[in-house]
Amino acid sequence: MSNVRRPSSIGMLRDFARAYPLPTLLMILCLLLAGFFEGVGLASLLPLLNMVFAKESVDSSLLGKMIQRAFYFWGLEPTLEMVLLIVVIGMAMKSGFTMLAMGQVGYTVAYVVTDLRLKLINSLLCARWKYFVSQPIGVFINAISTEAMRLAKGYHLVCLIIAEGMQIVFYLAVAVLISWKVTTVSIIGGMIIFFVFKPLINMSRKAGKRETKSYQALIVRLTDFLNGIKPIKAMGRVDQIGPLLQAESISLKKAIQNQVLSTEILKAIQEPVIVFFLAVGIFLFVTYQTEPMTNLMVLAFLFYRTLARFGTMQSKYQSLTLFESAYWSFRNKLDEIEAAAETTAGKLPPDLKEGISFCNVTFRYGEKEVLSNASFSIPFGKFTVFTGLSGAGKTTIADLLAGLIKPDKGEILVDGVPMENIDLQSWRHMIGYVPQEMFLFHDSVLKNVTLGYQELTRDDVTEALQKGGALDFVSALPEGMDSVIGEKGAKVSGGQRQRVALARALVHRPKVLILDEITTSLDPATQYEVCMMMKTLSAQTAVLAITHQQVMVDAADIIYVVEDGEVHQVNEQSYAAEHRI
């Protein structure tokens, strides 16, 4: 979508037209045809009224002459029956094309909101890891849910405003063929109506901006609380959540109050103002009439319809100002995420038969140097453990290995090939990862293991559950691997959740297995069992485990201690003597 610097309704419309040209063009074409046929129907009222009141079929106005030529061109007699038929056909065609246009609008609105949501989700999944962890999750949830729906309503209103505007153009086109003076009065009246109610439009725009900001702040805070709902309930702090959300809720309440107030004031005042201008117009028509009475009747009808359309268009524009801020908030977030896209120039297919080497790797978080010229190897077919104090840089090593972050200095080699030359996505497909902060979906064991990947079969899942030590307890569930395990796996124990997460990491048969503190919450017997499984798996995999647990260190083939930015290899005996925890 185009880069528009100044947020506005026109800029929003231009963005949509450029991003979705074909649906927008089809909608406008249908609206043009609808307006044309309504104009034909309204123009036919003039000869009809002449027949009824003046006992003639035509008059001397420009429109009357054009209608007369049209009848002669098509070889038609301007009889009462024929004129009525044209009026009916014109209005029927107008209704038909209006339905087509609105159908296209409905399709396009659904398409636009789905497309923008998917675009944001895909961009988010492709964003740099540093960017992702620096943002509140609630911001993305709010954009995908609330803002996407509000901008869809905004696009719908844009389409309706275009429809109203085209109807006004055709009304004025018919009116100007009868009397340009009356048409000028209609245009002036419409402009006056617009400027009279402009303060209410600005009030709505401010309310919309405030509502957008308040929704985002509320959802960000609420998401954080829901992620930690268990300890909050366990400590009896539920009553304290309401006051913490109070500021955002009050701000949202005020925005909604201003929104409703401005909308209702516009509705209440608009109709009397339109009637006033209509009364003035009729007075001027009757007092200073230079046109036949039949022409004045048509002009009065067109004058009323034009002013009414102006009022309707302004009401819809007011509603649009409530939603346009959601579009710009969504758009800015999308632009920001796209600018944070992960880039890699690597094209070589990865292969792992020997191992991974860190060569003089330095990495900083801001001013803090986490790793300083660290050099070490993670051999294929070995169980390698990294231990050390919290915050020493162990998880940073795992993140570097997965390509989530890049070294500030030095390089990482995969079988002697620099990682920056390797296709990053292909490399990640070779990695199985069990994070310290484990996540499970409110879904079946099967879906949690496969993550919806269609090429993985139930046999693959069974094999992964077997390797992860989860097959026995999963088989005992009421529906086996089709059993739903609850939000974050709440229906199973901590150890069972850990095994399901391990099966997920193993199901695609990875060449590298990264385990980040996976035994911390397990009992000693289960810790030992998991360690033995890792020992077995390491025969065909490079297993990297981050741990504080002695049982994991005892099972390791290679032990690294991470401290003060350096990585030292130690043997089991020296570690047991100096670092036993």
C-alpha positions in Angstrom: 0.0 0.0 0.0 1.2 3.5 -0.7 3.1 5.6 1.8 0.8 8.5 2.8 2.4 11.0 5.1 -0.7 12.9 6.3 -3.5 10.8 7.7 -6.9 11.7 6.2 -10.0 10.2 4.8 -8.9 11.0 1.3 -5.6 9.4 1.9 -7.4 6.3 3.3 -9.5 6.1 0.1 -6.5 6.5 -2.1 -4.7 3.8 -0.3 -7.6 1.4 -0.7 -8.0 2.2 -4.4 -4.4 1.6 -5.1 -4.2 -1.6 -3.1 -7.5 -3.0 -4.4 -8.0 -1.4 -7.8 -10.2 -4.0 -9.5 -12.8 -4.3 -6.7 -12.9 -0.5 -6.4 -13.3 0.0 -10.1 -16.1 -2.6 -10.4 -17.9 -0.9 -7.5 -17.6 2.6 -9.0 -18.7 1.3 -12.4 -21.9 -0.2 -10.9 -22.6 3.0 -9.0 -22.2 5.0 -12.2 -24.7 2.9 -14.0 -27.1 3.0 -11.1 -26.8 6.8 -11.0 -27.3 7.0 -14.8 -30.5 5.0 -14.8 -31.9 6.9 -11.8 -31.2 10.0 -13.8 -33.0 8.6 -16.7 -36.0 7.8 -14.5 -36.0 11.2 -12.9 -35.6 13.0 -16.2 -38.7 11.1 -17.5 -40.8 12.7 -14.8 -40.7 16.0 -16.7 -42.6 14.9 -19.8 -44.9 12.9 -17.5 -45.8 16.0 -15.5 -46.3 18.0 -18.6 -48.8 15.4 -19.8 -50.7 15.6 -16.6 -50.7 19.3 -15.9 -49.8 21.1 -19.2 -51.3 18.5 -21.5 -48.0 18.5 -23.5 -45.3 15.9 -23.7 -42.3 18.3 -23.9 -41.3 21.7 -22.7 -38.8 24.3 -23.9 -36.0 23.6 -21.4 -32.7 22.0 -22.4 -33.7 18.8 -20.7 -37.1 18.8 -22.4 -35.5 19.3 -25.8 -33.0 16.4 -25.1 -35.8 14.1 -24.1 -37.7 15.0 -27.2 -34.7 14.2 -29.4 -34.2 10.9 -27.5 -37.8 9.8 -28.2 -37.4 10.7 -31.9 -34.0 8.9 -32.1 -35.4 5.7 -30.8 -38.6 6.0 -32.8 -40.8 6.2 -29.7 -44.0 8.2 -29.1 -44.0 10.2 -25.8 -47.3 8.7 -24.6 -48.3 8.4 -21.0 -47.8 4.6 -21.0 -44.3 4.9 -22.6 -43.1 7.6 -20.2 -44.4 5.6 -17.2 -42.6 2.5 -18.5 -39.3 4.4 -18.9 -39.6 5.7 -15.3 -40.3 2.2 -13.9 -37.5 0.6 -16.0 -35.0 3.4 -15.0 -35.7 2.9 -11.3 -35.6 -0.9 -11.6 -32.2 -0.7 -13.4 -31.0 1.8 -10.8 -32.0 -0.7 -8.0 -30.4 -3.6 -9.8 -27.0 -1.9 -10.3 -27.1 -0.5 -6.7 -27.5 -4.1 -5.4 -24.6 -5.2 -7.6 -22.5 -2.3 -6.3 -23.4 -3.1 -2.7 -22.7 -6.8 -3.2 -19.3 -5.9 -4.6 -18.8 -3.6 -1.5 -19.7 -6.5 0.8 -17.3 -8.8 -1.0 -14.5 -6.2 -1.0 -14.9 -5.3 2.7 -14.5 -9.0 3.7 -11.6 -9.4 1.3 -9.8 -6.2 2.5 -10.0 -7.0 6.2 -8.9 -10.6 5.6 -6.1 -9.5 3.4 -4.8 -6.9 5.8 -5.0 -9.3 8.7 -3.0 -11.9 6.9 -0.5 -9.4 5.7 0.1 -8.2 9.2 0.3 -11.8 10.6 2.7 -12.9 7.9 4.8 -9.7 8.3 4.9 -10.3 12.0 6.1 -13.9 11.6 8.9 -12.6 9.3 10.0 -9.8 11.6 13.3 -9.7 13.3 13.3 -11.4 16.7 14.7 -8.3 18.4 11.7 -6.3 17.1 9.2 -8.9 18.2 10.4 -9.2 21.8 10.5 -5.4 22.1 6.7 -5.0 21.5 3.7 -5.8 23.8 1.8 -8.7 22.4 -1.5 -6.9 23.1 -0.6 -4.3 20.4 -0.6 -7.0 17.7 -3.8 -8.7 19.1 -5.5 -5.3 19.1 -4.4 -4.6 15.5 -5.5 -8.0 14.2 -8.9 -8.0 16.0 -10.2 -4.6 16.9 -8.4 -2.3 14.5 -8.9 -4.6 11.5 -12.6 -4.7 12.1 -12.9 -1.0 12.6 -11.0 -0.2 9.4 -13.2 -2.6 7.5 -16.2 -0.6 8.7 -14.3 2.5 7.6 -13.8 1.1 4.1 -17.5 0.2 3.9 -18.4 3.8 4.8 -16.0 5.1 2.1 -17.9 3.0 -0.4 -21.2 4.3 0.8 -20.0 7.9 0.6 -18.9 7.4 -3.0 -22.4 6.0 -3.7 -24.1 9.0 -2.2 -21.7 11.4 -4.0 -22.5 9.9 -7.3 -26.2 10.1 -6.7 -25.8 13.8 -6.0 -23.8 14.3 -9.2 -26.6 12.8 -11.3 -29.3 14.8 -9.5 -27.4 17.9 -10.2 -26.8 16.9 -13.8 -30.5 16.5 -14.4 -31.3 19.7 -12.5 -28.8 21.8 -14.4 -30.5 20.8 -17.7 -33.7 22.3 -16.3 -32.3 25.4 -14.5 -28.7 26.2 -13.7 -29.8 28.8 -11.2 -31.7 26.3 -9.1 -28.8 23.9 -9.3 -26.4 26.6 -8.0 -28.7 27.2 -5.1 -28.7 23.4 -4.3 -24.9 23.3 -4.4 -24.6 26.3 -2.1 -27.1 24.8 0.3 -25.2 21.5 0.4 -21.9 23.4 1.1 -23.5 25.4 3.8 -24.8 22.2 5.5 -21.3 20.7 5.3 -19.6 23.7 6.9 -22.3 24.2 9.6 -21.8 20.7 10.9 -18.0 20.6 10.4 -17.3 21.1 14.2 -19.3 17.9 14.9 -17.2 16.1 12.3 -14.0 17.2 14.1 -15.5 16.2 17.4 -16.1 12.7 16.0 -12.6 12.5 14.6 -11.1 13.3 18.0 -13.3 10.8 19.6 -12.2 8.2 17.1 -8.5 8.8 17.7 -9.1 8.6 21.5 -11.1 5.4 21.1 -8.3 3.8 19.0 -5.6 4.7 21.6 -7.8 3.6 24.5 -8.7 0.2 22.9 -5.0 -0.5 22.3 -3.9 0.4 25.8 -6.8 -1.6 27.4 -6.1 -4.7 25.3 -2.3 -4.5 25.9 -2.9 -4.4 29.7 -5.6 -7.0 29.7 -3.5 -9.4 27.6 -0.7 -9.1 30.1 -3.0 -9.9 33.0 -4.6 -12.9 31.2 -1.2 -14.4 30.5 -0.5 -14.3 34.3 -4.0 -15.1 35.5 -3.1 -18.2 37.5 -0.7 -16.5 40.0 -3.1 -13.5 40.2 -6.0 -15.8 41.2 -3.8 -17.9 43.5 -2.6 -14.8 45.4 -6.1 -13.4 45.6 -5.2 -10.3 43.6 -8.2 -10.4 41.2 -9.8 -7.4 42.9 -6.8 -5.3 42.1 -7.0 -5.8 38.4 -10.0 -3.6 37.9 -8.4 -0.5 39.3 -5.3 -1.1 37.1 -7.5 -1.1 34.0 -9.6 1.8 35.2 -7.6 4.6 33.4 -8.0 2.9 30.0 -11.6 2.1 30.6 -12.5 5.7 31.6 -10.7 7.1 28.6 -12.6 4.7 26.4 -15.9 5.6 28.1 -15.3 9.3 27.4 -14.4 8.6 23.8 -17.6 6.7 23.3 -19.6 9.4 25.0 -18.3 12.0 22.7 -18.8 9.8 19.7 -22.5 9.2 20.6 -23.1 12.8 21.5 -21.7 14.2 18.2 -23.6 11.6 16.2 -26.9 12.2 17.8 -26.5 16.0 17.7 -25.9 15.8 13.9 -29.0 13.6 13.5 -31.2 15.9 15.6 -30.1 19.2 13.8 -29.6 17.9 10.3 -33.2 17.4 9.3 -34.5 20.8 10.5 -31.7 22.5 8.6 -32.5 20.6 5.4 -36.2 21.4 5.7 -35.2 25.1 6.3 -33.2 25.2 3.1 -36.0 23.4 1.2 -38.6 25.9 2.5 -36.3 28.8 1.4 -35.9 27.2 -2.0 -39.6 26.6 -2.5 -40.3 30.2 -1.5 -37.8 31.5 -4.0 -39.1 29.2 -6.7 -42.7 30.3 -6.2 -42.0 34.0 -5.7 -39.5 34.5 -8.5 -40.5 31.7 -10.8 -39.4 32.0 -14.4 -39.9 28.3 -15.1 -43.1 26.4 -15.9 -44.8 24.9 -12.9 -44.0 21.3 -14.1 -40.3 22.2 -14.2 -40.5 23.7 -10.7 -42.1 20.5 -9.4 -39.3 18.4 -10.7 -36.7 20.9 -9.5 -38.2 20.9 -6.0 -38.1 17.2 -5.9 -34.4 17.2 -7.1 -33.6 20.0 -4.6 -34.9 18.0 -1.7 -33.3 14.7 -2.8 -29.9 16.5 -3.3 -30.0 18.2 0.1 -31.1 14.9 1.7 -28.2 13.1 0.0 -25.8 15.8 1.2 -27.1 15.2 4.8 -26.7 11.4 4.4 -23.3 11.7 3.0 -22.2 14.0 5.8 -23.6 11.5 8.4 -21.6 8.7 6.9 -18.5 10.9 6.7 -18.9 11.6 10.4 -19.0 7.9 11.0 -16.0 7.4 8.8 -14.0 9.9 11.0 -14.6 7.6 13.9 -12.9 4.7 12.2 -10.2 6.3 10.1 -7.9 6.5 13.1 -8.0 2.7 13.4 -6.9 2.4 9.8 -3.9 4.7 10.3 -3.0 3.0 13.5 -3.1 -0.4 11.7 -1.3 1.0 8.7 1.5 2.5 10.8 1.9 -0.8 12.7 2.0 -2.8 9.5 4.6 -0.4 8.0 6.7 -0.7 11.2 6.6 -4.5 11.1 7.4 -4.6 7.4 10.4 -2.3 8.0 11.6 -4.8 10.7 11.5 -7.7 8.3 14.2 -10.3 8.8 16.8 -10.2 6.0 19.3 -12.9 5.0 21.4 -13.3 1.9 22.2 -16.9 2.5 21.2 -19.3 -0.3 23.2 -22.5 0.4 21.2 -25.6 1.5 22.3 -26.5 5.1 23.8 -29.9 6.0 24.9 -31.1 9.4 27.2 -34.1 9.7 30.1 -32.8 11.8 28.8 -30.0 14.0 28.5 -26.3 14.7 31.3 -24.0 15.7 31.2 -20.5 17.3 34.3 -18.6 16.3 35.2 -15.5 18.3 31.5 -14.6 18.7 30.7 -11.3 20.5 27.1 -10.3 21.2 25.7 -7.3 23.1 22.3 -6.4 24.4 22.5 -2.6 24.3 25.7 -1.7 26.2 25.9 -5.1 28.0 28.3 -7.5 26.4 26.8 -11.0 26.9 29.3 -13.0 24.9 32.9 -11.8 24.4 35.0 -13.5 21.7 33.5 -16.9 22.6 34.7 -19.9 20.7 33.4 -23.5 21.1 31.9 -26.4 19.2 28.7 -28.4 19.4 29.5 -31.7 17.7 26.9 -33.8 15.8 26.0 -37.0 17.6 26.9 -35.6 21.1 24.9 -34.4 24.1 26.2 -30.9 24.8 25.2 -29.0 28.0 25.6 -25.3 28.7 25.4 -24.3 32.4 26.1 -21.2 34.4 24.4 -18.5 36.4 21.1 -16.9 35.2 21.7 -14.1 32.8 25.2 -15.4 31.8 24.2 -15.8 28.1 23.1 -19.4 27.8 19.8 -18.7 26.0 21.6 -16.1 23.9 23.7 -19.0 22.5 20.6 -20.9 21.6 19.1 -17.8 19.9 22.3 -17.3 17.9 22.3 -20.9 16.9 18.7 -20.6 15.6 19.5 -17.5 13.7 17.0 -15.4 15.8 19.8 -12.9 16.5 23.1 -12.3 14.8 26.6 -11.9 16.3 28.0 -8.4 16.6 31.4 -9.9 15.8 32.7 -13.3 14.8 30.8 -16.1 12.9 29.0 -19.3 13.4 29.9 -22.2 11.1 27.7 -25.2 10.2 30.0 -28.0 9.0 32.5 -25.3 8.2 30.0 -23.1 6.2 29.3 -19.6 7.7 25.7 -19.4 8.8 25.2 -16.1 7.0 25.7 -18.0 3.7 23.1 -20.7 4.5 19.4 -20.4 3.7 18.0 -19.5 7.2 14.6 -21.0 6.8 16.0 -24.3 5.6 18.4 -24.3 8.6 15.5 -23.7 11.0 13.6 -26.6 9.6 16.5 -28.7 10.8 16.1 -27.5 14.4 13.9 -28.9 17.2 13.4 -26.3 20.0 11.8 -26.7 23.4 11.9 -23.3 25.1 12.0 -22.5 28.8 8.6 -20.7 28.6 6.7 -23.6 27.1 3.5 -23.0 25.1 0.6 -25.3 24.2 -2.6 -24.5 22.4 -6.1 -25.1 23.6 -6.3 -28.0 21.1 -5.7 -31.7 20.7 -2.3 -33.4 21.4 -2.2 -34.1 17.6 -2.5 -30.4 16.7 -0.1 -29.4 19.4 2.6 -31.7 18.1 2.1 -31.1 14.3 1.2 -27.4 14.6 -1.2 -28.0 11.8 1.5 -29.2 9.3 -0.4 -31.4 6.9 2.5 -33.6 5.7 3.0 -35.0 9.2 1.0 -38.3 9.7 -0.4 -39.8 12.8 2.4 -42.4 12.6 4.9 -39.5 12.7 3.2 -38.1 15.8 3.1 -41.6 17.4 6.9 -41.9 16.8 7.6 -38.5 18.2 5.4 -39.2 21.3 7.3 -42.4 21.8 10.7 -40.6 21.6 9.5 -37.9 23.9 8.3 -40.4 26.5 4.7 -39.2 26.1 3.0 -42.1 24.3 1.9 -43.9 27.4 0.0 -41.0 29.0 -1.4 -39.8 25.7 -2.7 -43.3 24.9 -4.5 -43.3 28.3 -6.3 -40.1 27.5 -10.1 -40.5 26.7 -9.6 -39.7 23.0 -5.9 -40.5 22.7 -3.9 -38.0 20.7 -7.2 -36.3 19.7 -7.8 -35.3 23.3 -7.9 -31.5 24.0 -5.4 -30.6 26.7 -6.8 -27.2 27.6 -5.4 -23.7 27.6 -1.6 -23.9 27.9 -2.0 -27.7 28.6 -3.9 -27.0 31.8 -5.6 -30.5 31.7 -2.3 -32.4 32.0 0.5 -32.2 34.5 3.7 -30.1 34.1 5.8 -33.2 33.2 3.3 -34.3 30.6 3.2 -30.8 29.1 7.0 -31.0 28.8 6.8 -34.3 27.0 4.3 -33.0 24.5 6.5 -30.0 23.8 9.4 -32.4 23.4 7.4 -34.5 20.9 6.6 -31.4 19.0 10.4 -30.6 18.7 11.1 -34.2 17.5 8.2 -34.9 15.1 10.1 -33.5 12.1 13.2 -35.5 12.9 15.6 -32.5 13.5 19.3 -32.5 13.1 19.7 -30.1 16.0 17.7 -30.3 19.3 17.8 -27.2 21.6 16.5 -27.7 25.1 16.2 -24.7 27.3 15.8 -25.6 31.0 13.3 -28.4 30.2 13.9 -30.4 33.4 13.6 -27.5 35.9 10.0 -28.1 36.9 10.2 -31.9 36.9 10.7 -34.3 39.8 14.0 -36.1 40.1 12.8 -39.4 38.6 11.3 -37.7 35.6 14.4 -35.5 35.2 16.6 -38.6 35.0 14.2 -40.3 32.5 14.3 -37.2 30.2 18.1 -37.1 30.4 18.4 -40.7 29.4 16.0 -40.0 26.4 18.2 -37.1 25.4 21.3 -39.3 25.7 19.7 -41.8 23.3 18.5 -39.1 20.8 22.0 -37.5 20.7 23.3 -40.5 18.7 21.6 -39.1 15.6 21.3 -35.4 16.6 23.3 -32.5 17.9 21.6 -32.0 21.3 22.2 -28.7 23.0 20.8 -28.4 26.5 20.7 -25.3 28.7 20.4 -26.3 32.4 21.1 -25.7 36.0 20.3 -29.3 36.9 23.1 -31.6 38.0 21.3 -34.7 36.5 21.5 -33.1 33.1 25.2 -32.3 33.5 25.9 -35.9 34.6 24.3 -37.2 31.4 26.2 -34.8 29.1 29.1 -35.8 26.7 30.4 -32.2 26.7 29.9 -29.6 29.4 30.3 -25.8 28.9 30.2 -23.2 31.6 29.1 -19.7 30.6 30.3 -16.9 32.8 31.4 -13.3 32.4 30.9 -13.4 28.6 33.2 -16.4 28.2 32.4 -20.1 27.4 34.7 -22.7 29.0 34.6 -26.5 28.5 35.0 -28.5 31.7 34.8 -32.2 32.5 32.3 -33.8 34.7 34.6 -34.2 37.7 35.8 -30.6 37.7 32.3 -29.3 37.3 31.1 -31.5 40.1 33.8 -30.2 42.4 33.5 -26.5 41.6 30.0 -25.8 40.3 27.7 -28.4 41.8 24.3 -26.7 42.4 
